[in-house]
Amino acid sequence: MTPRVTKRRFLSGFALAGLTSLAGCSDALADNEPTRTESDTETSTDTKTGTTRPPDAETETTTDDRTPTEEQSAAEPDISDTPERTIREYIHASTEANDSAVVGAYYHPIHPFHPENWKGEKDEAWLLSDGDVSSIELETTRKDVSPETVLTAPVLQATGTKPKTVAEALDGEQTAIVEAAVTRANGVTQEIRYVTVTASNDWTILAQGIESPDDETNPKPAPLEARVVDKVTFDSEEHRARVHFVEYPVADSVTAKATEKVSSRSSDTVQALKYLDVRLDPGGDELIVTATVDGETRTVHRERYPSSHRIVDDVTYEEDPDSELFDATARVTFTGNQEGERLTVASTVQGDEMTVEPAENATYGVVGINPDGDEIVVTVTADGTTEEVHRERYYP
């Protein structure tokens, strides 16, 4: 499989709402042409939460900010807020409010985070986060939003929100896509793309962590139906990797190779094998396992050797996480060897993603995975070049 450089460059709702699952997370703004930018530099009082927060350093009059006049269409409701202000207040509330119901009130009534939709304390845990906010930059990039765009949000996918429900929420309402870059007191910047929509004459959050609308014309490739690697063990004395196969492999052929040692083993009788051994360069190497199904070959596993060269220390899977958002999650821990502008962890089937910027700030991250099978890919961007450093598949 060609290394996947993610197009969705904003944190998923899971990553931002559950900041405790990350050790710093950020990303780079998409190359959309902004129509508006706001930033925080001073302080004021949030009228909804009663907390002190920075206000807008830049202010400008838009049709969203002014009181409707006789010249405005009767179809335009009297909405005193703007999409940007709602997102700004929500971000401050998530870090400063003590009552999760205050934060949940910013969501649209159909959203799983809205208080009326809570199923217990598990949902409340995603609404409050730690870390003082030092600045917020907001950009409204589009004002037309389709149900297809809304449903790229991982939280809505994970909770089974129906397209008809989303279409009804959008019908006759004003909509806008707002991109937020939030810088914390520790200097880490977090970025996310929101869908906002009016409801009862208020701007609300309908989705977060959506893919760029431009990505709708570039669907993800279908997952390869390969089931091969169970685990990999390393012999540090003989500098050897042993690739252990699952009990019933699904592949026409498989190849395990070392990139530096030029050692390679292949087989087209995969069902008869239990493992393959590959020699590795003790000075630093990478193990790559590829599988072929119906003439299509993709990488199904990748990791580095020895431990001093590894970036991913371990990946663990939780099949029954303490969350209503995902039926399964993957927790990736890092060695601290990574360097670069950005580190990204993505699940290719579930479509969840988290990003840390700079890469050395990452200690671990959690992403949602498809409980029926998924793939975890870790990439590091350094000097403008993105490199895949780890890949593995999850089999239930």
SELOGU-464128 format. One record per residue: x, y, z of N, C-alpha, C in turn; residue in one letter. Coordinates in steps of 0.02 Angstrom, whole numbers, plus 50000, padded with zeros to 5 digits. Example, Ala and Ser with C-alpha at 12.3 -4.5 7.8 and 13.67 -1.06 7.14 Angstrom:
506604971650390506154977550390506604983550390A/506424988850354506844994750357506455000250394S/
This chain:
500434994050000500005000050000500445006250000M/500285010949957500655017149956500565020850021T/501105023350052501035027150114500505032450108P/500045032550155499485037150153499655043750185R/499705048950145499795055650171499095058550178V/498865059550238498165061250250497975067850218T/497385068050188497105074250161496745078050215K/496465074350263496095077750316496585080050369R/496765086350367497325088850407497085092250471R/496475090650493496225093450555496035087950602F/496105089250667495975084250717495255081950715L/495155075450730494475072850735494145075450798S/493495074750800493125076850860493365072850920G/493535066650910493775062450965494405065350994F/494855067650950495505070150974495435076651012A/495025081350987494985087751020494555087351082L/493985083851078493535083551136493845079651193A/494255074651176494565070851229495305072351234G/495465078451253496175080551255496585076251302L/496255073151351496635069151398496905062851364T/496655061151304496905055251269497525056751229S/497735063151226498305065051187498835068351229L/499445068051205499985071751238500175077451193A/499715082151183499815087651136499595085551068G/499215089951033498995088050967498885094250926C/499125094150863499015099850820499095097750749S/499035102650704499015101150633499145107550596D/499125107350530499215113450491498565115050456A/498395121550451497775123550419497775121450347L/497195119350323497125117550252497235123650209A/497405122350146497555127850101496925130750071D/496415131950111495815135150087495915142750091N/495595146350046495645153650046495155156350098E/495395159150153494945161350207494545167350187P/493945167850215493535173750205493535178150266T/493785175550323493795179650383494285176650432R/494635180750470495095178450521494995182450584T/494985178950642494945182250706495495179450751E/495715183350801496215180750848496105183950915S/496375180650968496305182951037496965185951060D/496915191651095497525194351126497385197351194T/496755199251211496615202351274496125198051314E/495805201051364495345197151405494675200551410T/494135196551417493465198951430493085193451464S/492445194751480492055189851515491575186351468T/491575179651470491125175551430490435175951461D/489945178451423489275179551451488905173051463T/489095167651429488735161351438489005157351497K/489665157651507489975153551559490175157451620T/490215164051615490445168151671491185167651682G/491555164851633492275164051641492625169751604T/493265170951624493655176151591494015173151532T/493965176551476494285173951415494525179651372R/495005178351326495225183551279494685184851228P/494565191251209494075192851157494415193451090P/494055195751040494325196450974494815202350971D/495405201250944495865206750932495655210550870A/495355206850822495115210050762494355209750762E/494035215150747493305215150742493115218250676T/492595215550645492355218450584491605217150580E/491255221250543490535220650538490375216150479T/489975211050491489745206550438488995206150444T/488695202950394487965202250396487745197950453T/488195193750480488015189550537488005193550601D/488405199050605488465202850667487925208150676D/487645210850621487205216550627486485214350641R/486105219050668485395217850679485035218450612T/484595213650596484265213850531483895220450520P/483935223050461483575229150442482995227450398T/482615232650380482035231450338482245228950269E/482875230450250483105228350184483305220950182E/483405217950241483605210950243483005206550227Q/483165200850198482625196150181482275193750243S/481615192950236481225190350293481425183350309A/481745179850261481965172950273482565172650319A/482925178350329483505178550372483285179650444E/483375174850489483165175750558483605180950594P/483365183450649483745188250690484225184350734D/484845183550709485345179650744485885184350769I/485945184950834486415189850863487125187250863S/487235180650864487905177850865488165176850794D/488795174650790489095172750726489395165750735T/489525162250680489835155650687490495155950725P/490895161050710491555161650741491495162750817E/491025167050837490955168450908490725162250946R/490275158350915490045152250947490615147350958T/491035146550907491605141950913492095144550966I/492215151150966492675153951014492425152751086R/491785154151098491515153151165491525145851185E/491385141451137491405134251151492105131951172Y/492615134351137493305132251154493485134651224I/493315140851240493465143351307493065139451360H/492435138151345492015134551393492275127551407A/492545124251356492785117351364493375116951411S/493745122551419494325122551464494195126151530T/493675130451532493575134651591492935132951630E/492425130351597491795128851631491875122651675A/491535122451731491535116651776490955111951762N/490455114351728489855110451714489865108251641D/489895101751628489925099351560489285100951521S/488725102051556488105103851521488175110651487A/488585115151516488705121651485489045120751417V/489525116251415489885114851353489435111251303V/489075106351327488635102651283488095106851251G/487905112351282487375116651257487575120151192A/488215120251175488435123351113488295118751053Y/488145112451065488025107751011487295107950987Y/487205106050925486535105550896486145099950932H/485495100750939485095095750975485165088550949P/485365087550887485435080550863486115077650878I/486595081950901487275079450911487325075250974H/487715069850974487795065551033488045069251095P/488405074951085488665078651143488155083351175F/487595084351142487075088751171486805085351235H/486715089151290486515086051354485895081651349P/485425083251305484825079251301484955072351272E/485545071451242485715064951211486215060951251N/486405063351310486895059751350486605053051374W/487045048151376486845041551400487185039851466K/487465044751497487805043551561488425047751566G/488815046651619489405050651632489945049651580E/489925043951544490435042751494490455048351442K/489865050551419489835055751369490085062351397D/489935063851460490135070251489490895070951491E/491245065351497491975065651503492315068751442A/491975068651383492295071151323492235078751317W/491855081951359491695089051350492155093851387L/492495091551438492925095951477493655094151464L/494085099151458494795097951444495225102551485S/495865100951488496345104951526496785109051479D/497095114251506497575118151467497315125051452G/497645130151478497435137051466497525138851392D/497055142751366497075145051297497425151851294V/497935152351252498285158751245498055162551183S/497835158951131497585162351071497145157751031S/496695160750994496245157050949496225160750882I/496325157150828496245159950761495685156250726E/495225159850696494635156850664494585159150592L/494375154650549494265156350479493615152950455E/493165156850426492575154050394492755153050320T/492775146750299493015145250232492455143750183T/491885141350209491305139950165490665141150204R/490135142950169489495143850201488965138950175K/489145134950126488685129850102488945123050126D/488525119350161488725113050191488235107650170V/488485102050147488065096450127488045091250182S/487525086950184487505081450232488105076850226P/488355076050164488935071650154489545074350190E/489635080950188490205084050224490125083050299T/489525084350325489405083650397489555076550421V/489365071650381489425064650403490135061950395L/490615066150376491315063850379491595064550450T/491215067750495491435068550565491455061750599A/492015059650627492075053050658491565051750713P/491405056750754490925055650808490245053850781V/490025057250728489375055750699489375048950665L/489935047150634489985040550604489955035150657Q/490325036250712490375031150764489705030150799A/489295035350803488665034750839488085033350793T/488225032350729487705030150682487195035550664G/487395041850662486935047150644486715046150571T/486065046550558485775045150493485815051250447K/485935050150382485945055750334485295059650335P/484725056350343484075059850344484045064650404K/484315062550461484315066850520484725073050509T/485305072250477485735077950462485405082550411V/485105079650359484775083750308484215087950338A/483845085150385483315088850418483585094550461E/484165093450492484475098650533484725104450490A/484925103050428485185108150383484635111850345L/484065108650337483535111250295483295118150319D/483355123150275483115129850290483535133750338G/484105131250360484535134650409485155137550375E/485455142350409486105144950387486655140250411Q/487175139450370487725134950387488385138350373T/488915135850404489595138450392490105133450416A/490665133050381491235128950403491745133650433I/491925132450495492405136550531493015132450548V/493605134950532494235131650549494555135350607E/494725131650659495005134650719495705132150732A/496155136850750496835135150771496895137750843A/496955133150891496965134950962497665133850989V/497975139051014498645138451044498575138551120T/498865133451152498835132851224499425136551256R/499395137151322499915140751358500605137451349A/500605130851336501245127351327501515128051256N/501175131951214501415133251146501165128351094G/500805123151115500545118151068499925120851035V/499875120250970499305122550932498875116650911T/498225117150923497735112050904497275115050851Q/497135111250800496725113750746496175108850727E/495595111550710495015107350695494535111050651I/494175107450610493685110350565492985108750592R/492565113950601491895113250628491365114650574Y/490785111450581490185113350545489715116750594V/489525122950580489045126450622488395127250583T/487835127350619487175128050588486715131550637V/486255135550611485785138950654485235134150677T/485015135150739484465131250768484135135750819A/483485136950811483115141450856483465148250860S/483705150750802484025157350797484685157950835N/484995152250850485665152250880486135148150835D/486775150150833487275146150798487475140350844W/487485134250817487665128350856488195124350818T/488505119650853489005115150823488655108750802I/488655107450737488345101250712488855095650704L/489485097450690489995092250681490675095450690A/491175091350708491865093650713492325088150689Q/492915090250664493385085450637493185082950568G/492805086850531492585084650465493165084750416I/493085080850363493565081150309493445087450268E/493945089450230493855095150186493325093350135S/492855097950121492355096450070492655094450003P/493265096849989493595094949927493755087549924D/493815084349983493985077249985493405072849964D/492795075549959492225071549940492305068849869E/492695072449828492805070249759493405065649754T/493745064349810494315059849812494225054549866N/493765049749854493615044749905494225040449921P/494245037949982494795033650003494765026949967K/495335023949952495315017449919495035012149965P/494715007249934494425001849974494984997950008A/494864995650070495394992050105495544985350072P/496174983550072496384977150044496164971450090L/495854966450061495604960950102496154955950120E/496684958450149497234954150170497224953350245A/497374947350267497414945750339498024941350348R/498564944350373499204940750370499584940850436V/499814946650458500274947150514499914946950580V/500114942250623499854941950691500274946350737D/500944945450735501404949450775502104948750746K/502554953050768503254952850748503684952750811V/504154948050814504634947750869505334948850842T/505764951750885506444953250864506954949550908F/507464946950877508024943750911508614948650907D/508764952050962509284957250962509984954350960S/510064947950975510724944850972510894942850900E/510404940050865510514937950796510284943250746E/509994948650772509734954050731509264951250677H/508734948350702508264944950658507554946850678R/507124947550629506414948650641506034942450620A/505584940250662505144934550645504434937150638R/504164936350578503474938450563503014932550574V/502604932950625502134927550641501484928750605H/501204923550574500584924250536499984922450579F/499404925150559498784923450593498614916150577V/498144913350614497994906250607497734904450537E/497324908850509497054907550442497204913550397Y/497804913850368497994919650328497564920450265P/497464926650246497094928250185497564932250140V/497874929050092498334932250045498554927049995A/498674929149933498934924649883499684923749890D/500014928949912500734928549925500924934049975S/501504933150007501724937850057502484938450053V/502744944550066503464945750065503654949750127T/504174947650161504464951350218505174953250198A/505344959650205506004961750184506284967150231K/506944967650232507304972850269507554977950219A/507464984250233507654989350184508404990550180T/508774989550235509484990850236509904984550226E/509704979150256510084972850252510004969350185K/509504971450147509324968350083509194960850094V/508854959450148508644952550163507904952050150S/507684946750115506994946250097506774938950095S/506154937750116505854931050113505154931750085R/504974927250039504314927450008504014920450005S/503344920250000503014913849994502334914849960S/502154910049916501494910049887501074904249914D/501314901349969500924896250005500824898750077T/500504904350081500444907850145500074903650197V/499564899950175499154896150222499554890550257Q/500114888650227500514883250256501064885850302A/501124892450308501664895350347501434897450416L/501894897250463501774900050530502164906550540K/502744907150506503144913150512503664913550456Y/503954919550449504524920650405505054924450444L/505694922750435506254926150468506614930650419D/506814936550443507174941350401507754944150442V/508354944450412508944947350444508914954950440R/509134958350493509104965550497509784968550510L/509884974650487510504978250499510504981050570D/510984979050613511004981450682511114988950688P/511364992050636511474999250637510855003350623G/510304999850608509675003350593509355000550531G/508744998250537508414995050480507654995950488D/507294993550437506564993950438506294987550408E/505814984550442505474978550418504834980650382L/504754978050321504154979350282503854972750260I/503204971950272502844965850251502314968050201V/502314964850142501814966250092501404959950078T/500784960850059500344955250043500004956649976A/499894951349938499564951849873498914948049873T/498374951449853497714948349847497424950249779V/497264945049739496974946149672497394950949630D/498044950049634498504954049593498674960849620G/498374962849676498524969349706498974968549767E/499534972149769500014971549823500034977949864T/499994977149929500034982949974500454981250035R/500724986550066501074985650130500564984550185T/500664979350224500204977850279500534978550347V/501204979250348501544980150412502214983650399H/502384988350446503014991850440503234993950511R/503854992550528504134995150591504894995050588E/505204998950634505925000050633506284995750684R/506934995050671507384991150714508064994550713Y/508444994650770508264992150837507854997350875P/507804996350942507385000650982507605007950980S/508265009150970508515016050968508285019650905S/508035015950855507795018950794507035018950790H/506715016050840505985015550838505655022050859R/505105023750827504695029350847504075027050884I/503765021650860503195018650894503445013350942V/503295014251006503495009351056503015003451058D/502355004951055501864999651061501185002251036D/500774997651013500084999150996499634994151032V/499174996551072498704992251107497994993851086T/497564988851087496884989651063496394988351119Y/495884992551123495354991851173494704990451136E/494454984351145493854982251108493214984451142E/493244986651204492654989051240492844995151281D/493015000751246493255006651282492705009851322P/492915013751372492435017251416492205023551380D/491865022551325491645028151283491045026151242S/490595030851232490025029751189490185031651117E/490785034351105490955036951040491205031550992L/491605026951016491895021850973491805015051006F/491705010050963491645003150987492325000051001D/492855003150975493535000750986494015006550975A/494585006351010495095011551002495795008451000T/496255012250972496965010350972497355015651009A/497795013451053498225018051092498945017051069R/499235022051040499915021751013500385025551060V/500895022251085501385025551128502035026451088T/502385032051102502975033851063503605033451107F/504175032351074504805031451109505135038051127T/504955043451093505285049851103505845050951053G/505955046251008506485047050957506285051350898N/505635052950894505385056350835505565063750835Q/505715066450776505865073450767505525075850703E/505285081950704504965084650644504425089650662G/504125092350610503595097250621502945094050645E/502835087750626502175084950638502205077350642R/501795074550687501705067250691500955065950688L/500755061150646500045059750637499915052350646T/499375050650682499135043750688498445043550657V/498325038650613497675038150580497455030950578A/496795029850582496495023350569496175023650500S/496395019450454496205020250384495495018050370T/495215013550410494525011350398494035015750436V/494135016650501493695020850540493745028150518Q/494355030250498494455037050475494585042050530G/494775039650590494935044350644495675046250638D/495845051950667496525054550659496705059250715E/497335059050737497595063950784498285066050761M/498445072350776499075075250753499405078950810T/500065078350815500465081850865500965086150829V/501035092250852501495096950820501835101250873E/502505101150878502965097150838502965089850860P/503285085650821503245078350832503535076250899A/504055079650923504375077550985503935078451046E/503375082151039502925083051095502485076951109N/502475072251063502025066451069502295061351118A/501885059151164502035053451207501565047651193T/500935049151181500465044051159499855047451129Y/499465043651092498845046251064498345040551054G/497705042251054497175037351047496745039250987V/496585034350945496125035350889495595029950889V/495015031550863494485026550857494635021850799G/494455015450807494555010550754493905006750741I/493865003850682493284999650666493354992950701N/492864990950741492924984750779492944978450735P/492754979050671492764973250626493434972450590D/493904977050605494554976750573494764983550549G/495394985250560495634991950541496384991750531D/496654997550518497374998250505497615004850536E/498175004450572498465010350604499085012450565I/499105018850547499675021550509499945027650546V/500605027750556500935033350590501415036550540V/501355043150532501805046750487502135052550524T/502725054350502503085060050530503285064650472V/503145071150481503325076150431503925080150457T/504465079950420505075083650438505355087050376A/505515093550382505775097450326505315097050265D/504675096950278504185096950224504055090250192G/504405084950214504315078250185503965073750235T/503435070350214503065065850257503275058650245T/503455055250299503695048350294503275043750339E/503075038150312502725033150351503235029450394E/503125029150460503605026050505503325019850539V/502675018750534502385012750565501715011350532H/501585004850522500935002650496500794995650523R/500194994650545499984988050565499234987350562E/498994981150559498274979850553497994976750617R/497374978650628497004975950685496494970950660Y/496524964950689496034959750673495644958050736Y/494974958150734494584956450794494634949050811P/
